[in-house]
């Protein structure tokens, strides 16, 4: 879809439809909506006073203008209560409006929230574009297209010439971020049959080539040389071999030589990339098993975030590590009771092959040490326990660093991708003590602190500022946001991009 920003008065624009946001409780609109109301002889005020339109968040109401203004139609959208307004509300209402207008060639809107909503022009425009593009997202690779979307052009109008530059910048950022989220959604929505670890690595290499990133892929022989027993053990039950994928972004025209990369102190992002998770020998129940293609949502988010960082040309080094494997049962598969060795020589008794994500992440966390990172953040659909604790409204956040934790919380608040801090008590280590190895990968003692046990296991493999995001609940089928479609949400791309955009200012 074409995104255009321009200076003008929305009541005078020649277009198929203009969109105006109204807060709940408003009876006589002001600002741009007030100007349109006046030109329409008080039609908006009448609708609001009579209660025909309640202005609930995302509610829409159409009316014809009968040639009284430049636009043929007015699309009113509810902004909900003013006291609950935020940039995430903008994303939701923007998604609702483009869906309502999808049969029109063009929709003209203001940047929602840039006036009475109190948002700056850049933030409002970015959220408006993000919501619009995410609201129209569909995954139709394997099906006949639904009713076609005719909306080809979104015009964002600002009356003040002084705000136009920020409006344009915000729209550009919104497009980059939304398209990066869409990439993450596409990857996570794709079935395991067409996106095994090898294909995921090829997609990463293609992206790196397009954006001038450095990409390195470690196959089975390379993983053996590195001693990555976690990734290799999880993947050996499948005919599809595992991979470790490395994506490097540096704020230069060409990749740095190795010694300079090591001195760059990047932020490292790690994604769990289990392209399909049957549970292995500890096989999962059949109900919902098809959703285990989403077990690589953390990897998808890292790929999407690195893309956004590169296109936004952020002035910092960022590395993405993706531990990719397929977890299936077979005669070669990892068995409960086996002992494996991670690449830092720590041994793990595997008591549950369905706790495989922490095994592949362990090797990636060890590998991250070579970058001397400022911080490492991993994203993983790690535990059903986190979904039980937080539902589908927030990711579980664990961190060993008192400065990193609030930075992520702030970015989450700004991006609308919620997190909730959970503890890393030393007592949880007792749960993963093993009689025959250094640690074990699962408690197997019933439902106790499952998300924290997964996180405390990962903590055994870090030696730097680190945060773990358990995204099991928020990675797919989240119905509470109007900009989500059925399936993958792309959670993490907006959060990580927001965090990295303001990394230096938050130091």
DADA-V429903 format. One record per backbone hydrogen bond with DSSP energy under -1.0 kcal/mol. CO is the residue of the C=O (numbers start at 1). NH is the residue of the N-H. E is the energy in kcal/mol with one decimal. If there is no record, write none. Layout:
# DADA-V429903
CO,NH,E + CO,NH,E
This chain:
# DADA-V429903
2,154,-3.0 + 4,156,-3.4 + 6,158,-2.2 + 9,12,-2.1 + 11,70,-1.4 + 15,72,-1.7 + 17,108,-2.7 + 18,75,-3.4 + 20,77,-2.3 + 22,79,-2.8 + 23,26,-1.5 + 30,34,-1.5 + 31,35,-1.9 + 32,36,-2.0 + 33,37,-2.5 + 34,38,-2.3 + 35,39,-2.0 + 36,40,-1.7 + 37,42,-3.2 + 38,41,-1.5 + 42,46,-2.1 + 43,47,-2.0 + 44,48,-2.4 + 45,49,-2.8 + 46,50,-2.4 + 47,52,-1.6 + 55,80,-1.9 + 56,59,-2.6 + 59,78,-2.8 + 61,76,-3.0 + 63,74,-2.6 + 65,68,-1.8 + 72,65,-1.9 + 73,18,-1.9 + 74,63,-1.8 + 75,20,-2.3 + 76,61,-2.0 + 77,22,-2.3 + 78,58,-2.4 + 80,24,-2.1 + 81,84,-1.3 + 82,85,-1.3 + 86,90,-1.6 + 87,91,-1.7 + 88,92,-2.0 + 89,93,-2.8 + 90,94,-2.5 + 91,95,-2.1 + 92,96,-2.1 + 93,97,-2.1 + 94,98,-2.1 + 95,99,-1.7 + 96,100,-1.8 + 97,101,-1.8 + 101,104,-2.1 + 102,150,-2.5 + 102,151,-1.2 + 105,152,-2.1 + 105,153,-1.4 + 107,155,-2.5 + 108,19,-2.4 + 109,157,-2.7 + 111,114,-2.1 + 113,119,-2.8 + 115,118,-1.6 + 120,124,-2.5 + 121,125,-2.6 + 122,126,-2.6 + 123,127,-2.5 + 124,128,-2.2 + 125,129,-2.4 + 126,130,-2.7 + 127,131,-2.6 + 128,132,-2.0 + 129,133,-2.6 + 130,134,-2.7 + 131,135,-2.3 + 132,136,-1.1 + 152,2,-2.9 + 153,107,-2.1 + 154,4,-2.8 + 155,109,-3.1 + 156,6,-2.2 + 158,8,-1.5 + 163,167,-2.1 + 164,168,-2.5 + 165,169,-2.3 + 166,170,-2.6 + 167,171,-2.3 + 168,172,-2.3 + 169,173,-2.5 + 170,174,-2.6 + 171,175,-2.1 + 172,176,-2.2 + 173,177,-2.7 + 174,178,-2.6 + 175,179,-2.6 + 176,180,-1.7 + 177,181,-2.3 + 178,182,-2.5 + 179,183,-1.8 + 180,184,-1.9 + 181,185,-2.6 + 182,186,-2.8 + 183,187,-2.4 + 184,188,-2.3 + 185,189,-2.7 + 186,190,-1.3 + 191,194,-1.0 + 196,200,-2.5 + 197,201,-2.2 + 198,202,-1.8 + 199,203,-2.4 + 200,204,-2.0 + 201,205,-2.4 + 202,206,-2.3 + 203,207,-2.3 + 204,208,-2.4 + 205,209,-2.1 + 206,210,-2.1 + 207,211,-2.0 + 208,212,-1.3 + 208,213,-2.1 + 214,248,-2.9 + 216,246,-2.8 + 218,244,-1.5 + 219,223,-2.7 + 220,224,-2.4 + 221,225,-2.1 + 222,226,-1.9 + 223,228,-2.5 + 227,229,-2.0 + 228,232,-2.1 + 229,233,-2.0 + 230,234,-1.9 + 231,235,-2.0 + 232,236,-1.1 + 235,238,-1.5 + 243,324,-3.0 + 244,218,-2.8 + 245,322,-2.5 + 246,216,-2.2 + 247,320,-3.4 + 248,214,-2.2 + 249,318,-2.2 + 250,252,-2.8 + 257,261,-2.3 + 258,262,-2.2 + 259,263,-1.1 + 266,374,-2.3 + 267,319,-2.2 + 268,377,-2.6 + 269,321,-3.1 + 270,379,-2.7 + 271,323,-1.7 + 272,299,-1.8 + 273,275,-1.2 + 273,325,-1.6 + 276,327,-2.5 + 278,284,-2.8 + 281,283,-2.0 + 286,289,-2.0 + 288,291,-1.5 + 289,292,-1.8 + 290,293,-1.0 + 291,294,-2.1 + 292,295,-1.1 + 294,297,-1.8 + 295,274,-1.2 + 296,300,-2.4 + 297,301,-2.2 + 298,302,-1.9 + 299,303,-2.3 + 300,304,-2.4 + 301,305,-2.7 + 302,306,-2.5 + 303,307,-2.0 + 304,308,-2.2 + 305,309,-2.7 + 306,310,-2.3 + 307,311,-2.4 + 308,312,-2.2 + 309,314,-1.7 + 314,316,-1.5 + 317,267,-1.9 + 318,249,-3.2 + 319,269,-3.5 + 320,247,-3.0 + 321,271,-2.7 + 322,245,-2.6 + 323,273,-2.4 + 324,243,-2.7 + 325,275,-1.5 + 327,278,-2.5 + 335,338,-2.2 + 338,350,-3.2 + 340,348,-2.8 + 342,345,-2.3 + 346,342,-2.8 + 347,439,-1.4 + 348,340,-2.5 + 349,441,-2.1 + 350,337,-4.0 + 352,355,-1.6 + 356,360,-1.8 + 357,361,-2.3 + 358,362,-1.5 + 359,363,-1.1 + 360,364,-1.5 + 361,365,-3.0 + 362,366,-2.0 + 363,367,-2.4 + 364,368,-1.8 + 366,369,-1.3 + 367,370,-1.4 + 368,371,-1.6 + 369,372,-2.0 + 375,268,-2.6 + 376,467,-2.2 + 377,270,-2.7 + 378,469,-2.8 + 379,272,-2.1 + 380,382,-2.1 + 380,471,-2.2 + 384,388,-2.0 + 385,389,-2.0 + 386,390,-2.8 + 387,391,-2.4 + 390,393,-1.2 + 395,420,-2.2 + 396,470,-2.4 + 397,422,-2.8 + 398,468,-2.9 + 401,405,-1.7 + 404,408,-2.1 + 405,409,-2.2 + 406,410,-2.4 + 407,411,-2.2 + 408,412,-2.4 + 409,413,-2.0 + 410,414,-2.1 + 411,415,-2.4 + 412,416,-1.7 + 416,418,-1.0 + 418,395,-2.0 + 420,397,-2.6 + 425,428,-1.6 + 426,429,-1.8 + 427,430,-1.2 + 428,431,-1.1 + 430,433,-1.1 + 432,440,-2.2 + 439,349,-2.7 + 446,448,-1.6 + 449,453,-2.6 + 450,454,-1.9 + 451,455,-1.9 + 452,456,-2.8 + 453,457,-1.7 + 454,458,-1.7 + 455,459,-2.1 + 457,460,-1.3 + 458,461,-2.4 + 459,462,-1.3 + 465,376,-2.1 + 466,400,-1.8 + 467,378,-2.5 + 468,398,-2.4 + 469,380,-2.3 + 470,396,-1.9 + 471,475,-1.2 + 475,489,-2.4 + 481,484,-1.7 + 487,477,-2.6 + 490,493,-1.6 + 492,496,-2.7 + 493,497,-2.3 + 494,498,-2.5 + 495,499,-2.3 + 496,500,-2.7 + 497,501,-2.5 + 498,502,-1.2 + 502,506,-1.3 + 504,507,-1.2
